[in-house]
Amino acid sequence: MIKHSSISQTQLKDFLRSVVLKFAGNQRLKIYGSLHCASGKRMKRGHRVFFADEADALAAGYRPCGHCMKEQYSVWRSGT
């Protein structure tokens, strides 16, 4: 997990270009989703974190986004 506030704009662009980061999450709400999610794009930079993969996000205690990851969210929801 990488906090958005702890990396520079240049580092972020390099990570995204090299596909090191595939998911973003909201640290306060403990939700993760795709980098292209409209809900995720609206969150404050100070609350945003990045993950390399889904397993990383789940291990950190985050749940899938109900907007951009409907299938994974349904599976998560039925498991609780």
DSSP file (Angstrom, degrees, kcal/mol; ACC not computed):
  #  RESIDUE AA STRUCTURE BP1 BP2  ACC     N-H-->O    O-->H-N    N-H-->O    O-->H-N    TCO  KAPPA ALPHA  PHI   PSI    X-CA   Y-CA   Z-CA
    1    1 A M              0   0    0      0, 0.0     2,-0.4     0, 0.0    50,-0.2   0.000 360.0 360.0 360.0 133.1    0.0    0.0    0.0
    2    2 A I  E     -A   50   0A   0     48,-2.0    48,-2.6     5,-0.0     2,-0.3  -0.989 360.0-132.3-124.1 126.9    1.3    3.4   -1.0
    3    3 A K  E >   -A   49   0A   0     -2,-0.4     3,-1.3    46,-0.2     4,-0.3  -0.617  10.8-139.0 -78.3 134.9   -0.2    6.6    0.3
    4    4 A H  G >  S+     0   0    0     44,-2.5     3,-1.2    -2,-0.3    -1,-0.1   0.869 102.8  56.5 -60.0 -37.8   -0.9    9.2   -2.4
    5    5 A S  G 3  S+     0   0    0     43,-0.4    -1,-0.3    40,-0.4    41,-0.1   0.645 100.8  59.2 -71.5 -13.3    0.3   12.0   -0.1
    6    6 A S  G <  S+     0   0    0     -3,-1.3     2,-0.3     2,-0.1    -1,-0.2   0.468  99.9  61.8 -96.7  -1.1    3.7   10.3    0.4
    7    7 A I  S <  S-     0   0    0     -3,-1.2     2,-0.1    -4,-0.3    -5,-0.0  -0.903  81.0-116.0-124.2 154.6    4.8   10.2   -3.3
    8    8 A S     >  -     0   0    0     -2,-0.3     4,-2.4     1,-0.1     5,-0.2  -0.345  29.9-109.4 -81.0 166.1    5.4   12.9   -5.8
    9    9 A Q  H  > S+     0   0    0      1,-0.2     4,-2.3     2,-0.2     5,-0.2   0.874 120.4  52.7 -61.9 -37.8    3.4   13.5   -9.0
   10   10 A T  H  > S+     0   0    0      2,-0.2     4,-2.2     1,-0.2    -1,-0.2   0.918 109.1  48.1 -65.4 -44.5    6.4   12.3  -11.0
   11   11 A Q  H  > S+     0   0    0      1,-0.2     4,-2.6     2,-0.2    -2,-0.2   0.912 111.0  51.8 -62.1 -42.4    6.7    9.0   -9.0
   12   12 A L  H  X S+     0   0    0     -4,-2.4     4,-2.5     1,-0.2     5,-0.2   0.931 109.3  49.0 -60.7 -46.3    3.0    8.4   -9.3
   13   13 A K  H  X S+     0   0    0     -4,-2.3     4,-2.6     1,-0.2    -1,-0.2   0.898 111.5  50.0 -60.8 -40.8    3.1    8.9  -13.1
   14   14 A D  H  X S+     0   0    0     -4,-2.2     4,-2.1     2,-0.2    -2,-0.2   0.916 111.2  48.6 -63.6 -43.6    6.0    6.5  -13.3
   15   15 A F  H  <>S+     0   0    0     -4,-2.6     5,-2.5     1,-0.2     6,-0.9   0.905 114.2  45.9 -62.4 -42.1    4.2    3.8  -11.2
   16   16 A L  H ><5S+     0   0    0     -4,-2.5     3,-0.9     3,-0.2    -2,-0.2   0.895 112.1  50.6 -69.4 -40.2    1.1    4.1  -13.3
   17   17 A R  H 3<5S+     0   0    0     -4,-2.6    -1,-0.2     1,-0.2    -2,-0.2   0.882 113.1  45.1 -63.9 -38.7    3.0    4.0  -16.6
   18   18 A S  T 3<5S-     0   0    0     -4,-2.1    -1,-0.2    -5,-0.2    -2,-0.2   0.365 111.6-122.4 -88.5   6.0    4.9    0.9  -15.5
   19   19 A V  T < 5S+     0   0    0     -3,-0.9    -3,-0.2    -4,-0.2    -4,-0.1   0.807  70.4 134.5  57.5  35.8    1.6   -0.7  -14.3
   20   20 A V      < +     0   0    0     -5,-2.5     2,-0.5    -6,-0.2    -4,-0.2   0.848  67.4  51.4 -75.6 -36.4    3.0   -1.1  -10.7
   21   21 A L        +     0   0    0     -6,-0.9    31,-0.3    -9,-0.1    -1,-0.1  -0.894  56.4 160.6-106.0 127.8   -0.2    0.3   -9.3
   22   22 A K        +     0   0    0     29,-2.2    13,-0.7    -2,-0.5     2,-0.3   0.585  61.8  38.5-118.9 -18.3   -3.5   -1.2  -10.4
   23   23 A F  E     -CB  34  51A   0     28,-2.1    28,-2.9    11,-0.2     2,-0.3  -0.958  58.6-155.4-136.9 152.8   -6.0   -0.2   -7.7
   24   24 A A  E     -CB  33  50A   0      9,-2.3     9,-2.9    -2,-0.3     2,-0.3  -0.919  15.0-169.0-123.5 153.2   -6.7    2.8   -5.6
   25   25 A G  E     -CB  32  49A   0     24,-3.0    24,-2.3    -2,-0.3     2,-0.7  -0.930  27.0-117.6-140.2 163.7   -8.5    2.9   -2.2
   26   26 A N  E  >> -CB  31  48A   0      5,-2.8     4,-2.0    -2,-0.3     5,-1.0  -0.917  20.6-157.2-102.8 114.7  -10.0    5.2    0.3
   27   27 A Q  T  45S+     0   0    0     20,-3.9    -1,-0.1    -2,-0.7    21,-0.1   0.824  90.7  47.0 -63.7 -34.4   -8.0    4.9    3.6
   28   28 A R  T  45S+     0   0    0     19,-0.2    -1,-0.2     1,-0.2    20,-0.1   0.890 121.0  35.0 -75.5 -39.8  -10.9    6.3    5.7
   29   29 A L  T  45S-     0   0    0     18,-0.1    -2,-0.2     2,-0.1    -1,-0.2   0.608  98.7-132.1 -91.7 -12.6  -13.7    4.1    4.2
   30   30 A K  T  <5 +     0   0    0     -4,-2.0    33,-2.4     1,-0.2     2,-0.4   0.919  59.5 136.3  59.8  46.8  -11.5    1.0    3.6
   31   31 A I  E   < -Cd  26  63A   0     -5,-1.0    -5,-2.8    31,-0.2     2,-0.3  -0.963  33.5-168.7-122.6 140.2  -12.8    0.7    0.0
   32   32 A Y  E     +Cd  25  64A   0     31,-2.7    33,-1.7    -2,-0.4    -7,-0.3  -0.938  14.7 151.9-127.0 154.6  -10.7   -0.1   -3.1
   33   33 A G  E     -C   24   0A   0     -9,-2.9    -9,-2.3    -2,-0.3    33,-0.0  -0.900  46.3 -52.0-160.1-172.8  -11.5    0.0   -6.8
   34   34 A S  E >   -C   23   0A   0     -2,-0.3     3,-1.3   -11,-0.2   -11,-0.2  -0.277  47.9-116.5 -71.1 159.3  -10.1    0.5  -10.3
   35   35 A L  T 3  S+     0   0    0    -13,-0.7    -1,-0.1     1,-0.2   -12,-0.1   0.655 114.7  55.2 -69.5 -14.9   -8.0    3.5  -11.1
   36   36 A H  T 3  S+     0   0    0     32,-0.0    -1,-0.2     4,-0.0     2,-0.2   0.349  76.5 126.4-100.5   4.6  -10.7    4.6  -13.6
   37   37 A C    <>  -     0   0    0     -3,-1.3     4,-1.8     1,-0.1     5,-0.1  -0.445  56.1-144.9 -68.7 130.9  -13.6    4.6  -11.1
   38   38 A A  H  > S+     0   0    0      1,-0.2     4,-0.8     2,-0.2    -1,-0.1   0.866 100.9  53.2 -63.8 -36.9  -15.5    7.9  -11.0
   39   39 A S  H >4 S+     0   0    0      1,-0.2     3,-0.7     2,-0.2     4,-0.5   0.915 109.2  48.8 -64.8 -42.1  -16.1    7.5   -7.2
   40   40 A G  H >4 S+     0   0    0      1,-0.2     3,-0.9     2,-0.2    -1,-0.2   0.831 104.3  58.9 -67.2 -33.1  -12.4    7.0   -6.6
   41   41 A K  H 3< S+     0   0    0     -4,-1.8    -1,-0.2     1,-0.2    -2,-0.2   0.735 101.8  56.4 -69.6 -21.1  -11.4   10.0   -8.6
   42   42 A R  T << S+     0   0    0     -4,-0.8    -1,-0.2    -3,-0.7    -2,-0.2   0.621  84.5 104.7 -85.0 -13.7  -13.6   12.3   -6.4
   43   43 A M  S <  S-     0   0    0     -3,-0.9     2,-0.1    -4,-0.5     5,-0.1  -0.286  81.4 -96.9 -71.6 155.4  -11.8   11.3   -3.1
   44   44 A K    >>  -     0   0    0      1,-0.1     3,-1.5     3,-0.0     4,-0.7  -0.407  26.1-124.3 -70.6 144.7   -9.4   13.6   -1.4
   45   45 A R  G >4 S+     0   0    0      1,-0.3     3,-0.9     2,-0.2   -40,-0.4   0.859 109.8  60.2 -57.2 -38.3   -5.7   13.0   -2.1
   46   46 A G  G 34 S+     0   0    0      1,-0.2    -1,-0.3   -42,-0.1   -41,-0.1   0.688 108.3  44.2 -65.6 -18.5   -5.0   12.7    1.6
   47   47 A H  G <4 S+     0   0    0     -3,-1.5   -20,-3.9   -20,-0.1     2,-0.3   0.525  93.2 103.3-100.6  -9.7   -7.4    9.7    1.9
   48   48 A R  E <<  + B   0  26A   0     -3,-0.9   -44,-2.5    -4,-0.7   -43,-0.4  -0.569  42.2 174.5 -85.8 136.1   -6.2    7.9   -1.3
   49   49 A V  E     -AB   3  25A   0    -24,-2.3   -24,-3.0    -2,-0.3     2,-0.3  -0.920  19.3-136.9-130.3 159.4   -3.9    4.9   -1.2
   50   50 A F  E     -AB   2  24A   0    -48,-2.6   -48,-2.0    -2,-0.3     2,-0.3  -0.904  11.9-162.6-121.4 148.5   -2.7    2.7   -4.0
   51   51 A F  E     - B   0  23A   0    -28,-2.9   -29,-2.2    -2,-0.3   -28,-2.1  -0.947  21.3-142.9-128.5 148.9   -2.4   -1.1   -4.3
   52   52 A A  S    S-     0   0    0     -2,-0.3     2,-0.3   -31,-0.3    -1,-0.1   0.822  84.4  -8.8 -77.0 -33.6   -0.4   -3.3   -6.7
   53   53 A D  S  > S-     0   0    0    -31,-0.1     4,-1.5     1,-0.1    -1,-0.2  -0.949  73.8 -95.3-156.1 174.1   -3.2   -6.0   -6.8
   54   54 A E  H  > S+     0   0    0     -2,-0.3     4,-2.9     1,-0.2     5,-0.3   0.878 118.3  58.5 -64.8 -38.9   -6.5   -7.1   -5.2
   55   55 A A  H  > S+     0   0    0      1,-0.2     4,-2.4     2,-0.2    -1,-0.2   0.884 104.5  52.2 -59.5 -38.8   -4.8   -9.5   -2.8
   56   56 A D  H  > S+     0   0    0      2,-0.2     4,-1.2     1,-0.2    -1,-0.2   0.909 111.6  46.1 -62.3 -44.2   -2.8   -6.6   -1.4
   57   57 A A  H  <>S+     0   0    0     -4,-1.5     5,-2.2     2,-0.2     3,-0.2   0.918 113.7  47.6 -66.8 -45.0   -6.0   -4.5   -0.8
   58   58 A L  H ><5S+     0   0    0     -4,-2.9     3,-1.5     1,-0.2    -2,-0.2   0.888 109.0  54.3 -64.3 -39.3   -7.9   -7.4    0.7
   59   59 A A  H 3<5S+     0   0    0     -4,-2.4    -1,-0.2     1,-0.3    -2,-0.2   0.805 104.7  55.4 -64.6 -28.8   -5.0   -8.3    3.0
   60   60 A A  T 3<5S-     0   0    0     -4,-1.2    -1,-0.3    -3,-0.2    -2,-0.2   0.451 125.1-103.7 -83.1  -0.8   -5.0   -4.6    4.2
   61   61 A G  T < 5S+     0   0    0     -3,-1.5     2,-0.2     1,-0.3    -3,-0.2   0.681  72.9 141.8  89.9  19.2   -8.7   -5.0    5.2
   62   62 A Y      < -     0   0    0     -5,-2.2    -1,-0.3   -31,-0.1   -31,-0.2  -0.612  39.5-142.0 -92.5 153.6  -10.3   -3.1    2.3
   63   63 A R  E     -d   31   0A   0    -33,-2.4   -31,-2.7    -2,-0.2    10,-0.1  -0.796  29.0 -93.6-110.5 157.3  -13.5   -4.1    0.5
   64   64 A P  E     -d   32   0A   0      0, 0.0     2,-0.2     0, 0.0   -31,-0.2  -0.344  44.2-102.4 -68.6 150.0  -14.3   -3.9   -3.2
   65   65 A C     >  -     0   0    0    -33,-1.7     4,-1.1     1,-0.1     8,-0.3  -0.497  19.0-143.1 -70.4 136.4  -16.0   -0.8   -4.6
   66   66 A G  T  4 S+     0   0    0     -2,-0.2    -1,-0.1     2,-0.1     4,-0.1   0.617  95.2  48.5 -76.5 -12.7  -19.7   -1.3   -5.3
   67   67 A H  T  4 S+     0   0    0      2,-0.1     3,-0.4     1,-0.0    -1,-0.1   0.911 123.0  21.5 -92.8 -53.0  -19.6    0.9   -8.4
   68   68 A C  T  4 S+     0   0    0      1,-0.2    -2,-0.1     2,-0.1     3,-0.1   0.610 129.5  42.7 -96.0 -12.4  -16.6   -0.2  -10.5
   69   69 A M     X  +     0   0    0     -4,-1.1     4,-2.7     1,-0.1     5,-0.2  -0.400  65.1 153.6-129.7  55.9  -16.2   -3.8   -9.1
   70   70 A K  H  > S+     0   0    0     -3,-0.4     4,-2.3     1,-0.2     5,-0.2   0.865  72.6  49.2 -56.2 -43.3  -19.8   -5.0   -8.9
   71   71 A E  H  > S+     0   0    0      2,-0.2     4,-1.9     1,-0.2    -1,-0.2   0.945 114.7  43.1 -64.8 -49.1  -19.0   -8.7   -9.2
   72   72 A Q  H  > S+     0   0    0      1,-0.2     4,-2.6     2,-0.2    -1,-0.2   0.863 112.9  54.3 -65.2 -35.8  -16.3   -8.7   -6.6
   73   73 A Y  H  X S+     0   0    0     -4,-2.7     4,-3.1    -8,-0.3    -1,-0.2   0.908 106.8  51.1 -64.4 -41.9  -18.5   -6.5   -4.3
   74   74 A S  H  X S+     0   0    0     -4,-2.3     4,-2.3    -5,-0.2    -2,-0.2   0.908 111.6  47.4 -61.2 -42.5  -21.3   -9.0   -4.6
   75   75 A V  H  X S+     0   0    0     -4,-1.9     4,-1.1     2,-0.2    -2,-0.2   0.928 114.3  47.2 -64.2 -45.4  -19.0  -11.9   -3.6
   76   76 A W  H  < S+     0   0    0     -4,-2.6     4,-0.4     1,-0.2     3,-0.4   0.925 112.8  49.1 -61.4 -45.4  -17.6   -9.8   -0.7
   77   77 A R  H >< S+     0   0    0     -4,-3.1     3,-1.1     1,-0.2    -1,-0.2   0.881 109.4  50.5 -64.8 -39.9  -21.1   -8.8    0.5
   78   78 A S  H 3< S+     0   0    0     -4,-2.3    -1,-0.2     1,-0.2    -2,-0.2   0.729 105.6  59.1 -71.5 -20.4  -22.5  -12.4    0.3
   79   79 A G  T 3<        0   0    0     -4,-1.1    -1,-0.2    -3,-0.4    -2,-0.2   0.558 360.0 360.0 -84.4  -7.8  -19.5  -13.6    2.4
   80   80 A T    <         0   0    0     -3,-1.1    -1,-0.2    -4,-0.4    -2,-0.2   0.443 360.0 360.0-100.4 360.0  -20.2  -11.3    5.3
